[in-house]
């Protein structure tokens, strides 16, 4: 049962796992933020409602960073 569940989890969650690994290597603060989002999504009663809003907010932030590379990107650069 453990192996089957592990393979199922790996099959459906490989993209978030890869993102968490990359974020954790790049910046531990982003790793913590992503972990918090995933915990809220899985445990909070309104978790499924929070995720689309967060996705929209991150897409807008990405557009801002692309539109003005030196400005907002400097806020998230490791020091």
C-alpha positions as CSV (number, residue, x, y, z in Angstrom):
1,X,0.0,0.0,0.0
2,X,2.8,2.4,0.8
3,X,4.6,1.9,-2.5
4,X,1.3,2.3,-4.5
5,X,0.5,5.5,-2.6
6,X,4.0,6.9,-3.1
7,X,3.9,6.2,-6.8
8,X,0.5,7.8,-7.1
9,X,1.7,10.9,-5.2
10,X,4.8,11.2,-7.3
11,X,2.7,10.8,-10.5
12,X,0.2,13.5,-9.7
13,X,2.5,15.9,-7.8
14,X,5.8,15.8,-9.7
15,X,5.5,19.4,-11.0
16,X,5.0,20.9,-7.5
17,X,7.8,18.7,-6.1
18,X,10.2,19.9,-8.9
19,X,9.1,23.5,-8.2
20,X,9.7,23.1,-4.5
21,X,13.1,21.7,-5.1
22,X,14.1,24.5,-7.4
23,X,12.7,27.2,-5.1
24,X,14.4,25.6,-2.1
25,X,17.7,25.6,-3.7
26,X,17.3,29.2,-5.0
27,X,15.7,30.9,-2.0
28,X,14.5,29.3,1.3
29,X,12.0,32.1,1.8
30,X,10.2,31.1,-1.4
31,X,10.3,27.5,-0.3
32,X,8.6,28.5,2.9
33,X,6.0,30.5,1.1
34,X,5.2,27.7,-1.3
35,X,5.0,25.2,1.6
36,X,2.5,27.5,3.4
37,X,0.4,27.8,0.2
38,X,0.3,24.0,-0.1
39,X,-0.6,23.5,3.6
40,X,-3.4,26.0,3.3
41,X,-4.7,24.3,0.1
42,X,-4.8,20.9,1.7
43,X,-5.9,21.7,5.2
44,X,-8.1,24.8,5.3
45,X,-11.8,24.5,4.6
46,X,-11.5,27.3,2.0
47,X,-8.2,26.1,0.6
48,X,-9.6,25.3,-2.9
49,X,-10.9,28.9,-3.1
50,X,-7.5,30.5,-2.1
51,X,-5.5,28.7,-4.8
52,X,-7.1,30.4,-7.9
53,X,-6.8,33.8,-6.3
54,X,-3.1,33.2,-5.5
55,X,-2.5,31.9,-9.0
56,X,-3.9,35.2,-10.4
57,X,-1.9,37.2,-8.0
58,X,1.3,35.4,-9.0
59,X,0.5,35.8,-12.7
60,X,0.1,39.5,-12.2
61,X,3.4,39.7,-10.3
62,X,5.1,37.8,-13.1
63,X,3.7,40.2,-15.6
64,X,5.0,43.2,-13.6
65,X,8.4,41.6,-13.3
66,X,8.6,41.0,-17.0
67,X,7.4,44.6,-17.8
68,X,9.9,46.3,-15.4
69,X,12.8,43.9,-14.9
70,X,15.0,45.9,-12.5
71,X,12.2,47.2,-10.3
72,X,10.1,44.5,-8.6
73,X,12.6,41.8,-9.3
74,X,15.0,43.5,-6.9
75,X,12.6,43.0,-4.1
76,X,12.9,39.2,-4.4
77,X,16.6,38.9,-5.2
78,X,18.6,37.1,-2.6
79,X,21.0,39.3,-0.7
